[in-house]
Amino acid sequence: MPAIALPRIDAPRCTGCGRCVAACPPRVMWLQATGPNGWGPKQAELHDAPGCTGCARCAVACPFGVIRMERVAAS
């Protein structure tokens, strides 16, 4: 069953702490390096939207309020 909401990450405000990645049961979030070859600061990214369950645990786990759930249009 597809998620009714997906996490929207405010990338410029993301600190790359990884708490959202650790809280994600289906493991569809990861930290993406902003520099070349995996170097530089990291930011959270939803890398598998179809695999997301919409549980919102990532948004709850984010201590900075950077992630909010956004409704997905019904198809």
VENJO-V292255 format. One record per residue. D_FIRST is the distance of its C-alpha to the first C-alpha in Angstrom with 1 decimal. Layout:
BEGIN
d_first
D_FIRST
D_FIRST
END
This chain:
BEGIN
d_first
0.0
3.8
6.6
9.1
11.9
13.2
16.5
19.6
22.5
26.1
27.4
31.1
30.9
28.9
31.3
29.3
29.6
26.5
25.4
21.9
21.6
22.7
20.4
17.1
15.5
13.4
16.6
15.5
18.5
22.0
25.5
26.9
30.7
32.2
35.3
36.0
35.4
33.3
36.0
36.3
34.3
30.6
27.7
24.1
21.6
17.9
18.1
14.6
12.5
9.6
9.7
9.9
8.0
10.3
12.3
15.5
17.6
19.0
20.3
21.8
23.4
25.0
28.7
29.5
26.9
26.0
22.2
20.6
17.1
16.8
14.6
12.8
14.0
11.9
12.2
END
